[in-house]
């Protein structure tokens, strides 16, 4: 079968160099009930999912839901696809893994799932844009998102009379004002390379086209022509960092911010639980990264952090849809929001964390753009490239390498996109 050949080849390529063993298919209990298995990739949300599983099973007599939350879930999932032991539902992020699964025809078209009508169009659009080439169908239910920009110490701002910046010049002026007061504007944990992506993504969604990766794949532009201002402003941010930001990791930065060692922290809303584990009483708010010269041009950096897909191997579509409907109930979503400080993709008002107050207008208006790194191949290690660039300081060297590596690691996708654009897949 073509689908299975493509899928197996794809996943095998993803797992090159990985040594992993997984148990094979387990027999379904002969209890007259329909058993649905979900594998989700967020181990930090295990407690929330345990509660969801318990509540679903307590309210459904004919369906038994089992939710698995393994460490290194994507490796486990890819291995299970190879072994043809796919779960019925997967909970994954809206990123390049999702793009690969759609491309390999591993996911069921769920266009007929009525719950899709409850989801904000902005998040459905974000998912659709992740497809390498336009593909007929809908393959995920966006569940929750996160928001990245600038967290700030609300009490510190109030005590000092600092105003929230809405343009880049105002942001840089604020950093200088904070420094003159003898306090630290920004703190970074750039020892952990992935943290370099947080300000990068937030600036890129302001300053580069939302579909820049697709434009590059089409051969219409290059990153060196689109990312120059993003790179330059990353270096400007670094001028207002603590001494040697590459010596401190994510936990160090969260702890420092929690202890009032900086007024601001350029990171996503996902960091708030970690920060408040150090200082539960800290009054945190956030604002959208003001990367533009015109405040009206700023957009919120928000992507789908968790979405649910039904695999093509699921034999009980109606039962899987029943699970998805349960997950979209208001009380179930609120359980997750309370646990993970997330942003709901469902188009309805929920009780959100006060740390999102400064982003609510953007969230409610749907004025948002996906994380650029959701389109980057993991093999390219863009986070490490950004870290190296920030240490080295050469924008031209960094972006030339970015373009070269993009062609190297995306050649098959580029070929597919250009064939589609030429009419080869129409």
Secondary structure, 3 states (H helix, E strand, C coil): CHHHHHHHHHHHHHCCCCCCCCCCCCCCCCCCCEEEEEEECCHHHHHHHHHHHHHHHHHCCCEEEEEECCCCHHHHHHHHHHCCCCCCEEEECCCHHHHHHHHCCCECCCCCCHHHHHECHHHHHHHHHCCCCCCCCCCCEEEEEEEECEEEEHHHHHHHCCCCCCCHHHHHHHHHHHHHCCCCCECCCCCCHHHHHHHHHHHHHHHCCCCHHHHHHHCCCCHHHHCHHHHHHHHHHHCCCCCCHHHCCHHHHHHHHHCCCCCEECCEHHHHHHHHHHCCCCCEEEECCCCCCCHHHCCEEEEEEEEEEEECCCCCHHHHHHHHHHHCCHHHHHHHHHHHCCEECECCCCCCCHHHHHHHHHHHHCCEECCHHHHCCHHHCHHHHHHHHHHHCCHHHHHHHHHHHHHHHCHHHHHHHHHHHCCCCC
